[in-house]
Amino acid sequence: MIPYFRSDAKRSDRYHSRRWGLLLAALLLLPPVHAQQAQEPVPGADVASIRSWLLTHNPELRAQQAEVEAARARVLPAGSLPNPTAAVSLQGLGASGPRLTSFQLRQPLPLWGKRPLARAIAEQQAQAQDASRDATALDLLVQAESAYVRYWHAAQARQLLDGQIALLENVEEIAGVRYALGMAPQQDAIRAQVARSDALGRRIALEQAGEEAAVLLNLTMGRSPLASLQSPQGPPQLPVASITLAAAMQRLDRGQHPALRAAQAQLAAAQDSLRLRQREYWPDVSLGIGAMQRGHRFDGIELMLEVELPLQRRALAAREREAQALEDAQQARVEVQQTRLAAQLGLAWSQWRSGQRQRELLESTRIPQAEANFHSALASYRVGEVDFNALLDALSQWQEAKLARLDAQRDELLAAAAVRAIEGEAP
């Protein structure tokens, strides 16, 4: 019987070894956990993807949101009663123990509306913290949108230069054919090559500008500087809500901007802090109850009333002056914030309108005229009616007009991002 048990044990060991081997192989073949998780879409295709990523992942916004939650958690304790105190006193201590034991419980009671004021101050500070978080989000959004505009502009400018390089290659080929036929000097082809080299140099500079804009965009969103970005699918959509500058100023005067709301909430907190300091001249009370024990039996109950005596008048007056000065300072900060935002809005609006008008002018007049001039010069050069310098000048004017139009659109979009942030639309 002994060999039978040994054989069965060997088969069991082989079975368990095979099972653990299969399990280990399955674990090794499984993809990593992070690979199983759904990958978030890469931002960059449009402005909406940039805004969504920034508002979700930016570490500065996450830190400020945690501070907002902390400020909200301080509201309830600010208006709560102070903790009660319990006391035990022993009287007539001797060999047989105390003759009298007294148990006391006291509860301080702030009067004259001090608790509601303290709660209101904490609520206003939480509102200010929340508005400050929104103001930071607007600042980060305008930085990200500006970087995205430059990222898009560099890509579009490279495409225009690629088109210009292709045209220069075509012109160079025409000049080479005319030179081979003895109808044009060799200098024409060489000048076309020089112009193409200049365009290639400008393209390299645009590649660097696009890479710098991508790094800045990633950093603003809270991503790795070298993280991949999608190619823009079209011009950034940054519509301005207000039709006129006066309408934008009216929106600003209504106090919708988060930075202004934060300053106003801090002002309200400072005003309530002053009222709280003024009420410190009025005394608070404490109520208490106690029980006296003599030996092993209770001998009586006592009630207590304590009144705080606010006799330190100079200290109270100094704290009131401090609160008054802080209120004055906060009132001045509200005025400074209003003036600063109004000035920034006026400047950004002027730049936006200027860029818009410049773009419209280039689209309606200069670009069509320059394009027609180039095609006319090209046709005339083919038959020898104009020289090569006139052809290159016409090509340069046409391409420069298109680049100028793109630059004007970039300036218009940058100013539009600034206007949108100053108008105070909270994200």
C-alpha positions in Angstrom: 0.0 0.0 0.0 2.9 2.4 0.6 3.9 2.6 -3.1 0.3 3.4 -4.0 0.3 6.4 -1.7 3.6 7.6 -3.1 2.4 7.4 -6.7 -0.8 9.3 -5.8 1.3 12.0 -4.1 3.5 12.4 -7.1 0.5 12.8 -9.4 -0.9 15.4 -7.0 2.4 17.3 -7.0 2.5 17.3 -10.8 -1.1 18.5 -11.0 -0.5 21.4 -8.6 2.8 22.3 -10.4 1.0 22.3 -13.8 -1.8 24.4 -12.4 0.6 27.1 -10.8 2.6 27.1 -14.1 -0.5 27.8 -16.2 -1.6 30.5 -13.7 1.8 32.2 -13.8 1.9 32.1 -17.6 -1.6 33.7 -17.7 -0.5 36.5 -15.4 2.6 37.2 -17.5 0.5 37.3 -20.7 -2.0 39.8 -19.2 -1.5 43.4 -20.4 -0.5 45.9 -17.7 -3.2 47.5 -15.7 -2.6 51.0 -17.2 -2.9 49.5 -20.6 -6.3 48.1 -19.8 -7.6 51.5 -18.6 -9.3 53.6 -21.2 -7.0 56.1 -22.6 -8.2 59.7 -22.5 -8.3 61.5 -25.8 -5.2 63.5 -26.6 -6.0 67.3 -26.6 -5.2 69.7 -29.4 -7.8 69.2 -32.1 -9.8 72.2 -30.9 -10.1 74.8 -28.1 -12.7 72.7 -26.3 -10.3 69.8 -25.8 -7.7 72.2 -24.4 -10.2 73.8 -22.0 -11.6 70.4 -20.9 -8.1 68.9 -20.2 -7.0 72.0 -18.3 -10.1 72.3 -16.0 -9.9 68.6 -15.2 -6.1 68.0 -14.8 -4.3 71.2 -14.0 -2.6 70.7 -10.6 -3.0 74.3 -9.5 -6.8 74.2 -10.0 -6.9 70.9 -8.1 -4.9 72.4 -5.2 -7.2 75.5 -5.1 -10.3 73.3 -5.2 -9.0 71.4 -2.1 -8.5 74.8 -0.4 -12.1 75.7 -1.3 -13.3 72.5 0.3 -11.2 73.3 3.4 -12.7 76.8 3.6 -16.3 75.4 3.3 -15.5 73.0 6.1 -14.6 75.9 8.4 -18.1 77.4 8.1 -19.9 75.1 10.6 -17.2 75.2 13.4 -17.1 79.0 13.1 -20.7 79.5 14.2 -20.7 76.6 16.8 -20.8 77.0 20.5 -17.5 76.7 22.4 -16.8 73.4 24.0 -18.2 73.0 27.5 -15.9 72.4 30.4 -16.3 69.8 33.2 -14.7 70.1 36.6 -14.5 68.0 39.8 -13.4 69.5 43.1 -12.6 67.7 46.3 -13.0 69.4 49.6 -12.0 68.4 53.1 -9.5 65.7 52.1 -8.6 63.4 55.0 -7.6 59.9 55.7 -11.2 58.7 55.0 -11.4 60.7 51.8 -13.0 64.0 50.9 -15.9 65.3 52.9 -17.5 66.9 49.9 -17.2 66.2 46.1 -18.5 68.7 43.6 -19.2 68.0 39.9 -19.6 71.0 37.6 -20.4 71.5 33.9 -20.0 75.0 32.3 -21.1 76.2 28.9 -19.8 79.5 27.5 -22.5 81.4 25.5 -21.4 84.1 23.1 -24.2 86.7 22.9 -25.2 89.7 20.8 -25.1 87.8 17.5 -21.4 87.0 17.6 -21.9 83.4 16.4 -23.9 84.3 13.3 -21.3 87.0 12.5 -18.5 84.4 12.8 -20.4 82.0 10.6 -21.0 84.7 8.0 -17.3 85.7 7.9 -16.4 82.0 7.3 -19.0 81.7 4.5 -17.8 84.9 2.8 -14.2 83.7 3.0 -15.2 80.4 1.5 -17.0 82.3 -1.3 -13.9 84.4 -1.9 -11.8 81.3 -2.1 -14.2 79.7 -4.6 -14.2 82.9 -6.7 -10.4 83.1 -6.5 -10.2 79.5 -7.9 -12.5 80.6 -10.8 -10.3 83.6 -11.4 -7.2 81.4 -11.6 -9.0 79.1 -14.0 -9.8 82.1 -16.3 -6.1 83.2 -16.2 -4.9 79.7 -17.0 -7.5 79.4 -19.8 -6.4 82.6 -21.5 -2.8 81.4 -21.2 -3.7 78.0 -22.7 -5.9 79.6 -25.4 -3.2 82.0 -26.3 -0.6 79.2 -26.6 -3.0 77.2 -28.7 -3.5 80.1 -31.0 0.2 80.4 -31.5 0.5 76.6 -31.9 -2.2 76.7 -34.6 -0.7 79.8 -36.2 2.7 78.2 -36.6 1.2 75.1 -38.3 -0.8 77.3 -40.7 2.2 79.5 -41.5 4.2 76.4 -42.3 1.5 75.3 -44.7 1.6 78.7 -46.4 5.4 78.5 -46.7 5.2 75.0 -48.1 2.9 76.4 -50.8 5.3 79.3 -51.4 8.2 76.8 -51.7 6.2 74.8 -54.2 5.5 77.9 -56.3 9.2 78.9 -56.2 10.1 75.4 -57.4 7.7 75.8 -60.3 9.1 79.3 -61.1 12.6 77.9 -60.9 11.6 75.2 -63.4 10.2 77.7 -65.8 13.3 79.9 -65.5 15.5 76.8 -66.1 13.5 76.0 -69.3 13.7 79.6 -70.5 17.5 79.6 -69.8 17.9 76.3 -71.8 16.1 77.9 -74.7 18.3 80.9 -74.5 15.4 83.2 -73.6 16.5 84.1 -70.0 19.8 84.4 -68.1 20.9 81.8 -65.7 20.6 84.4 -62.9 16.8 83.9 -63.0 17.0 80.3 -61.8 19.7 81.1 -59.2 17.5 83.9 -57.8 14.6 81.4 -57.5 16.8 79.0 -55.6 17.9 81.8 -53.2 14.3 82.8 -52.6 13.4 79.1 -51.9 16.3 78.8 -49.4 15.0 81.9 -47.6 11.6 80.4 -47.4 13.1 77.1 -46.0 14.9 79.1 -43.3 11.7 80.9 -42.3 10.0 77.5 -42.1 12.6 76.2 -39.7 11.9 79.3 -37.5 8.2 78.5 -37.6 8.9 74.9 -36.6 10.7 76.2 -33.5 7.9 78.6 -32.7 5.4 75.8 -33.0 7.4 73.5 -30.7 7.7 76.3 -28.1 4.0 77.0 -28.2 3.3 73.2 -27.8 5.6 73.1 -24.7 3.9 76.1 -23.2 0.5 74.7 -23.9 1.3 71.4 -22.3 2.7 73.1 -19.2 -0.3 75.3 -18.8 -2.6 72.3 -19.0 -0.5 70.5 -16.4 1.0 67.9 -18.8 4.5 66.8 -19.6 6.2 69.4 -21.8 6.9 66.8 -24.4 3.5 65.2 -24.4 1.9 64.7 -27.8 -0.8 67.0 -29.1 -3.2 66.5 -31.9 -3.0 68.8 -35.0 -5.5 71.6 -35.0 -8.6 70.7 -37.1 -9.4 74.3 -37.9 -9.1 77.9 -36.7 -9.6 78.3 -32.9 -13.2 79.2 -32.1 -13.1 82.0 -29.6 -16.3 84.0 -29.9 -16.7 87.3 -28.0 -20.1 87.5 -26.2 -20.5 91.3 -26.2 -21.2 93.1 -29.4 -19.8 96.5 -28.3 -17.2 97.7 -25.8 -20.0 99.4 -23.9 -21.9 96.1 -23.5 -18.7 94.4 -22.3 -18.1 97.2 -19.7 -21.7 96.7 -18.5 -21.1 93.0 -18.0 -18.0 93.9 -16.1 -19.8 96.5 -13.9 -22.3 93.8 -12.9 -19.5 92.2 -11.0 -19.5 88.9 -12.8 -15.7 88.5 -13.0 -14.5 86.0 -10.4 -11.6 88.2 -9.3 -14.1 91.0 -8.6 -16.4 88.7 -6.8 -13.6 87.5 -4.6 -12.6 91.0 -3.7 -16.2 91.8 -2.9 -16.6 88.7 -0.7 -13.4 89.7 1.2 -14.9 93.1 1.7 -18.1 91.7 3.1 -16.0 89.5 5.4 -14.0 92.5 6.5 -17.2 94.5 7.3 -18.6 91.6 9.4 -15.2 91.3 11.1 -15.5 95.0 12.1 -19.0 94.4 13.5 -17.8 91.4 15.4 -14.9 93.5 17.0 -17.4 96.2 18.0 -19.6 93.6 19.8 -16.6 92.4 21.8 -17.3 95.4 24.1 -20.5 93.6 25.2 -20.0 90.8 27.8 -20.6 87.1 27.2 -21.9 84.7 29.8 -21.3 81.1 30.9 -24.0 78.9 32.4 -23.1 76.0 34.7 -24.7 73.3 36.7 -23.2 71.2 39.4 -23.9 68.4 41.9 -22.4 68.0 45.3 -21.7 64.6 46.8 -21.2 64.1 50.6 -19.9 60.6 51.3 -21.9 58.2 49.2 -25.0 60.4 48.7 -25.7 63.6 46.7 -26.2 66.5 49.0 -27.4 69.2 46.6 -27.4 70.9 43.2 -25.9 74.2 42.2 -26.5 76.6 39.3 -23.9 79.0 38.1 -23.8 82.2 36.0 -20.5 83.7 35.0 -20.2 87.1 33.2 -17.2 88.0 31.2 -15.9 91.5 32.1 -14.5 93.3 28.9 -12.3 95.7 30.9 -9.3 95.7 28.5 -10.7 98.7 26.6 -7.4 99.8 25.0 -6.9 96.3 23.6 -10.5 96.2 22.3 -10.1 99.6 20.8 -6.9 98.6 19.0 -8.6 95.5 17.6 -11.5 97.6 16.4 -9.1 100.0 14.7 -7.3 97.1 13.0 -10.6 95.8 11.7 -11.6 99.2 10.4 -8.2 99.6 8.6 -8.6 96.1 7.0 -12.1 97.1 5.8 -10.8 100.3 4.3 -7.9 98.3 2.6 -10.3 95.8 1.2 -12.6 98.5 -0.1 -9.7 100.0 -1.9 -8.8 96.6 -3.4 -12.3 96.3 -4.8 -11.9 99.7 -6.5 -8.4 98.7 -7.8 -9.7 95.5 -9.2 -12.6 97.3 -11.0 -10.2 99.8 -12.5 -7.6 97.2 -13.6 -10.2 95.0 -15.2 -11.8 97.9 -17.0 -8.4 99.0 -18.4 -7.5 95.5 -19.5 -10.9 95.1 -21.1 -10.6 98.3 -23.1 -7.1 97.5 -24.3 -8.0 93.9 -25.2 -11.1 95.1 -27.0 -9.2 97.6 -29.0 -6.6 95.0 -30.1 -9.4 92.6 -31.0 -11.2 95.1 -33.2 -7.9 96.2 -34.8 -7.0 92.6 -35.7 -10.5 91.9 -37.0 -10.5 95.0 -39.2 -7.0 94.2 -40.5 -7.9 90.6 -41.4 -11.1 91.8 -43.2 -9.1 94.3 -45.2 -6.5 91.8 -46.2 -9.1 89.3 -47.2 -11.2 91.7 -49.2 -8.6 93.7 -51.1 -4.9 93.0 -50.7 -4.9 89.2 -51.1 -7.1 89.1 -54.2 -5.1 92.0 -55.8 -1.7 90.4 -55.0 -2.9 87.0 -56.3 -4.2 88.5 -59.6 -0.9 90.5 -59.9 1.2 87.3 -59.5 -0.8 85.3 -62.1 -0.5 88.2 -64.5 3.2 88.4 -64.0 3.6 84.7 -64.4 1.8 84.7 -67.7 3.8 87.7 -68.9 7.1 86.1 -67.9 6.3 82.9 -69.8 6.1 85.0 -73.0 9.0 87.3 -72.0 6.9 90.5 -71.4 8.3 91.0 -67.9 11.6 90.3 -66.2 12.2 87.8 -63.5 12.5 90.4 -60.8 8.9 91.5 -61.4 7.7 87.9 -61.2 9.5 87.3 -57.9 8.2 90.6 -56.5 4.6 89.6 -57.4 5.0 86.2 -55.8 6.5 87.7 -52.7 3.7 90.3 -52.4 1.1 87.6 -52.7 2.6 85.3 -50.1 3.4 88.1 -47.7 -0.3 89.2 -48.0 -1.5 85.7 -47.0 1.0 85.6 -44.1 -0.1 89.0 -43.0 -3.7 87.9 -43.1 -2.7 84.9 -40.9 -0.8 87.1 -38.5 -3.8 89.5 -38.3 -6.1 86.5 -37.5 -3.6 85.4 -34.8 -3.7 88.8 -33.2 -7.5 88.9 -33.4 -7.7 85.5 -31.7 -5.2 86.4 -29.0 -7.1 89.5 -28.2 -10.4 87.6 -28.3 -9.1 85.2 -25.6 -8.2 88.2 -23.4 -11.6 89.8 -23.9 -13.4 86.5 -23.1 -11.4 86.2 -19.8 -12.0 89.8 -18.7 -15.7 89.6 -19.5 -15.8 87.3 -16.5 -17.4 84.2 -17.8 -16.6 81.6 -15.0 -15.6 78.2 -16.4 
